[in-house]
Amino acid sequence: MAFLLMAEPPEQVRPVPAPRPRPVAQPEPPAPHPTPSPVPERPIPPPVVQKPVLPPPVAKPVPRKPQTNEAWGAQKLAKHLKDYDYCGREAILRKQDVPRRYKLRARFGADGAGTGGRVEPAGVAMLNACISNRTRYIYLGKPPEPREFVVELTLSFAHLRPTGKPETRDDQWSIRDDDPY
């Protein structure tokens, strides 16, 4: 592709612009007259907004701490009931028709650490051994009175639907019937 450049014909040459006129010195402006300072306006007060008067905040009542170790321990142990689900699962896998509700008796030391446990009725031989073992790993905190105590609760395994095989055998549980806990 080729381009053709053409120069303007000489008669169409632009005329040279005339030189710009030089600025003439301006006369000095007259001296400024002192202007009176503006009178400050009175500030307009903000509109009055009526806010409702709130009653003083009332502190929530402190929940009463149980007075006895047994009542205190029952509240604390109720938060640890899921720790016993393993025992219930193992018992149900060994014998399908075991009861699903038990009376749990857990024993705790003066420091709040679990020392043993038992359920009634124990439908499977390993259940009490498992419950006692799990209770030893539960720490409730410092009880109100520094003495040993026993907590009784209802333990339910009705929510468990285990399938498969038991993870342990009965001879692993060192089952003793003469142990009160």
C-alpha positions in Angstrom: 0.0 0.0 0.0 1.5 3.3 -1.0 0.9 6.8 0.5 1.1 10.0 -1.4 2.0 13.1 0.4 1.3 16.4 -1.2 2.5 19.8 -0.2 0.2 22.8 0.0 0.3 25.0 -3.0 2.3 28.2 -2.4 -0.8 30.5 -2.7 -2.5 28.9 0.3 0.4 29.6 2.7 -0.9 31.0 6.0 -0.1 34.6 6.8 2.3 35.2 9.6 0.5 36.3 12.8 0.9 39.8 14.0 3.1 40.3 17.0 1.2 40.5 20.3 0.8 43.9 21.8 3.0 44.5 24.9 1.1 45.0 28.1 0.9 48.6 29.2 1.7 49.3 32.9 -1.5 49.4 34.8 -2.1 52.2 37.2 -1.9 51.3 40.9 -5.2 50.4 42.5 -6.4 52.9 45.1 -5.5 52.1 48.7 -8.0 49.8 50.3 -10.5 51.4 52.6 -10.8 49.8 56.0 -13.9 47.6 56.0 -15.8 47.3 59.2 -15.4 43.8 60.7 -18.6 41.8 60.5 -20.7 41.5 63.6 -20.6 38.0 64.8 -24.0 36.4 64.7 -25.4 34.8 67.8 -25.1 31.0 67.5 -28.3 29.2 67.1 -28.8 26.6 69.9 -29.3 23.1 68.6 -32.9 21.9 68.7 -33.8 20.3 72.0 -34.4 16.6 71.7 -36.2 14.9 74.5 -34.5 11.5 75.3 -36.4 9.0 77.3 -35.1 8.5 80.8 -33.9 5.0 81.1 -34.1 3.2 84.5 -30.7 2.3 85.9 -29.3 -1.0 84.8 -30.1 -3.9 87.2 -27.5 -6.5 87.7 -28.6 -10.1 86.9 -28.9 -12.2 90.0 -26.1 -14.5 90.5 -27.2 -18.1 90.2 -27.2 -19.9 93.5 -24.3 -22.2 94.1 -25.5 -25.5 95.5 -24.7 -25.9 99.2 -23.8 -29.6 99.2 -21.2 -31.5 97.2 -23.8 -33.9 96.0 -26.0 -31.2 94.4 -23.0 -29.4 93.0 -21.5 -32.7 91.7 -24.8 -33.6 90.0 -24.8 -30.3 88.1 -21.2 -30.7 87.0 -21.5 -34.4 86.1 -24.5 -33.7 84.0 -22.2 -31.9 81.6 -20.0 -35.1 81.3 -22.7 -37.7 80.5 -21.5 -38.0 76.9 -18.2 -39.4 78.2 -20.1 -42.6 79.1 -21.5 -43.1 75.5 -18.5 -45.3 74.7 -19.5 -47.7 77.5 -23.1 -47.8 76.3 -22.2 -48.4 72.7 -19.9 -51.4 73.8 -22.7 -52.8 76.0 -25.3 -52.6 73.3 -23.0 -54.2 70.7 -22.5 -57.2 73.1 -26.2 -57.6 74.0 -28.9 -55.9 71.9 -31.6 -56.1 74.5 -29.8 -54.4 77.4 -31.8 -51.7 79.1 -31.1 -48.2 77.8 -31.6 -46.3 81.2 -29.5 -46.8 84.2 -29.0 -45.3 87.6 -25.4 -44.0 87.7 -23.6 -43.8 91.0 -20.3 -42.0 90.6 -17.8 -41.5 93.5 -15.6 -38.4 93.6 -12.7 -37.4 95.9 -12.3 -34.3 98.0 -10.5 -32.6 95.1 -13.4 -33.2 92.6 -11.6 -36.0 90.7 -13.6 -39.2 89.9 -12.6 -42.3 91.8 -15.1 -44.9 90.6 -18.6 -45.5 89.3 -21.3 -48.0 88.9 -24.6 -48.4 87.1 -27.7 -50.4 88.1 -28.9 -52.6 86.6 -25.8 -53.8 84.8 -27.0 -55.9 81.9 -23.5 -56.7 80.6 -20.5 -57.8 82.6 -18.2 -55.2 81.2 -20.5 -52.2 81.8 -19.6 -51.5 85.4 -15.9 -51.8 84.7 -16.2 -49.4 81.8 -18.2 -46.9 83.8 -15.7 -47.0 86.7 -12.8 -46.5 84.3 -14.5 -43.5 82.5 -15.4 -41.9 85.8 -11.7 -41.9 86.9 -11.0 -39.5 83.9 -13.6 -37.0 84.9 -12.6 -33.9 87.0 -15.5 -31.7 88.2 -13.5 -28.9 89.8 -13.1 -27.9 93.4 -16.3 -28.9 95.3 -17.9 -26.6 97.9 -16.8 -28.8 100.8 -13.5 -30.6 100.8 -14.8 -34.2 101.4 -15.5 -37.3 99.3 -19.0 -37.5 97.8 -21.2 -39.7 95.7 -23.4 -38.4 92.8 -26.5 -40.2 91.5 -27.9 -39.5 88.1 -30.0 -41.2 85.5 -27.8 -42.3 82.6 -29.6 -43.0 79.3 -28.2 -44.7 76.2 -31.5 -44.4 74.3 -29.9 -42.1 71.7 -27.3 -44.7 70.7 -27.8 -46.9 67.6 -24.4 -48.7 67.3 -23.6 -51.0 64.5 -20.6 -53.2 63.8 -18.6 -55.2 66.3 -17.5 -54.3 69.8 -14.1 -52.7 70.0 -13.1 -54.7 73.1 -13.4 -58.1 74.6 -14.8 -58.9 78.0 -11.4 -60.2 79.3 -9.9 -56.8 78.7 -12.0 -55.2 81.4 -10.7 -56.9 84.5 -14.3 -57.5 85.7 -14.7 -57.9 89.4 -18.1 -58.4 91.0 -16.9 -57.9 94.5 -16.0 -54.2 93.9 -18.7 -51.9 95.3 -17.9 -49.3 92.6 
